[in-house]
Amino acid sequence: RQSAGQVIAGTVVQGCLEKGAKIRFYPSGLTTTAAHLERAHSHNEVSEASKGDHIGILAKSFPPKHCNFPRLQVATPADDDTLGKTMSFVAQVTVFCMHKPLLVDRKIYGQVLTHRFKCKIAKILWKITKRNLKITREARKKGERVSERKFRQENPRLLENGDVACVEVTPFHKISVTTFKECEGLGRIIFFTRLNRTWDPSDFFMVGNIKSVVNELGSTSQGHRVGHWTI
């Protein structure tokens, strides 16, 4: 029945969720109580869900205006305020299958878990070219101590195939992400050119981890492990 509450389906990606726990959803900021937990496939009631469990949550105490619960939310303990609406984040990525250079301010798509969103590369902080990466690997095989930092190009204007880079990303939609150190599931990211599957010579993709996050209120997260995360 609708009067009993709303059923929210998701997967636990870190920590555990207990029946009766108070939880907060981001980026909407809604809070509720997990009045009932059950496994998504067997529909058996459980008192606790742990990492990897696909569950349904019977949520109560939502205001009437939120009867249609927004999709693609991240749930945390209600007293954990380390997450929020993400304004920008920094990710270290490796570039694959790129046939044309990627310039700053290029509009692309990102994906964290099952959430896809439109975004842009606001700034390239540094990069190491494919050629320089090969030089460092060969030197290490010979037993030489070589630091990759001296091969970094600061504030480059473009990325090319095989580069390893650190980029600042600005999302165009309401999302909530965190660093890889805080939560591996919410800290891995993929970037690609288009949503459709038709291949084009200008397509590319980048894979990497999120290093730091700036939320709406200005708080910055740089990898301190706190809280339990579900989505």
Solvent accessible surface area in square Angstrom, and as a share of the most:
residue,aa,sasa,rsa
1,R,230,0.84
2,Q,143,0.64
3,S,102,0.66
4,A,31,0.24
5,G,19,0.18
6,Q,36,0.16
7,V,109,0.63
8,I,23,0.12
9,A,81,0.63
10,G,24,0.23
11,T,36,0.21
12,V,1,0.00
13,V,22,0.12
14,Q,23,0.10
15,G,26,0.25
16,C,49,0.29
17,L,11,0.05
18,E,92,0.41
19,K,94,0.40
20,G,44,0.42
21,A,34,0.26
22,K,145,0.62
23,I,5,0.02
24,R,72,0.26
25,F,6,0.03
26,Y,21,0.08
27,P,23,0.14
28,S,49,0.32
29,G,31,0.30
30,L,19,0.09
31,T,57,0.33
32,T,6,0.03
33,T,43,0.25
34,A,0,0.00
35,A,31,0.24
36,H,51,0.23
37,L,0,0.00
38,E,45,0.20
39,R,97,0.36
40,A,40,0.31
41,H,156,0.69
42,S,56,0.36
43,H,126,0.56
44,N,89,0.46
45,E,100,0.45
46,V,26,0.15
47,S,82,0.53
48,E,84,0.38
49,A,1,0.01
50,S,56,0.36
51,K,138,0.59
52,G,45,0.43
53,D,27,0.14
54,H,92,0.41
55,I,3,0.02
56,G,7,0.07
57,I,11,0.05
58,L,38,0.19
59,A,1,0.01
60,K,94,0.40
61,S,88,0.57
62,F,31,0.13
63,P,56,0.36
64,P,122,0.77
65,K,164,0.70
66,H,49,0.22
67,C,62,0.37
68,N,131,0.67
69,F,40,0.17
70,P,50,0.31
71,R,199,0.73
72,L,65,0.32
73,Q,20,0.09
74,V,7,0.04
75,A,4,0.03
76,T,2,0.01
77,P,36,0.23
78,A,27,0.21
79,D,131,0.68
80,D,15,0.08
81,D,118,0.61
82,T,50,0.29
83,L,9,0.05
84,G,10,0.09
85,K,55,0.23
86,T,3,0.02
87,M,88,0.39
88,S,19,0.12
89,F,2,0.01
90,V,28,0.16
91,A,0,0.00
92,Q,67,0.30
93,V,2,0.01
94,T,43,0.25
95,V,1,0.01
96,F,86,0.36
97,C,61,0.37
98,M,13,0.06
99,H,125,0.56
100,K,127,0.54
101,P,69,0.43
102,L,1,0.01
103,L,101,0.50
104,V,53,0.30
105,D,81,0.42
106,R,84,0.31
107,K,113,0.48
108,I,0,0.00
109,Y,49,0.19
110,G,0,0.00
111,Q,40,0.18
112,V,5,0.03
113,L,63,0.32
114,T,111,0.65
115,H,26,0.12
116,R,126,0.46
117,F,4,0.02
118,K,71,0.30
119,C,0,0.00
120,K,55,0.23
121,I,1,0.00
122,A,31,0.24
123,K,89,0.38
124,I,1,0.01
125,L,48,0.24
126,W,28,0.10
127,K,10,0.04
128,I,3,0.01
129,T,29,0.17
130,K,124,0.53
131,R,173,0.63
132,N,22,0.12
133,L,11,0.06
134,K,123,0.52
135,I,66,0.33
136,T,0,0.00
137,R,134,0.49
138,E,81,0.36
139,A,14,0.11
140,R,120,0.44
141,K,173,0.73
142,K,157,0.67
143,G,62,0.60
144,E,94,0.42
145,R,242,0.88
146,V,28,0.16
147,S,61,0.40
148,E,58,0.26
149,R,166,0.61
150,K,152,0.64
151,F,40,0.17
152,R,67,0.24
153,Q,76,0.34
154,E,118,0.53
155,N,94,0.48
156,P,20,0.13
157,R,199,0.73
158,L,56,0.28
159,L,0,0.00
160,E,81,0.36
161,N,65,0.33
162,G,16,0.16
163,D,3,0.02
164,V,24,0.14
165,A,0,0.00
166,C,12,0.07
167,V,0,0.00
168,E,53,0.24
169,V,0,0.00
170,T,39,0.23
171,P,14,0.09
172,F,85,0.36
173,H,100,0.45
174,K,134,0.57
175,I,1,0.00
176,S,7,0.04
177,V,4,0.02
178,T,2,0.01
179,T,2,0.01
180,F,56,0.23
181,K,138,0.59
182,E,7,0.03
183,C,0,0.00
184,E,70,0.31
185,G,13,0.12
186,L,2,0.01
187,G,0,0.00
188,R,127,0.46
189,I,2,0.01
190,I,73,0.37
191,F,0,0.00
192,F,30,0.13
193,T,14,0.08
194,R,83,0.30
195,L,89,0.44
196,N,88,0.45
197,R,240,0.87
198,T,94,0.54
199,W,152,0.53
200,D,48,0.25
201,P,92,0.58
202,S,38,0.24
203,D,12,0.06
204,F,7,0.03
205,F,76,0.32
206,M,0,0.00
207,V,66,0.38
208,G,13,0.12
209,N,49,0.25
210,I,1,0.01
211,K,95,0.40
212,S,21,0.13
213,V,1,0.01
214,V,58,0.33
215,N,8,0.04
216,E,99,0.45
217,L,172,0.86
218,G,50,0.48
219,S,61,0.39
220,T,78,0.45
221,S,14,0.09
222,Q,122,0.54
223,G,16,0.15
224,H,133,0.59
225,R,150,0.55
226,V,57,0.33
227,G,31,0.30
228,H,86,0.38
229,W,0,0.00
230,T,10,0.06
231,I,44,0.22
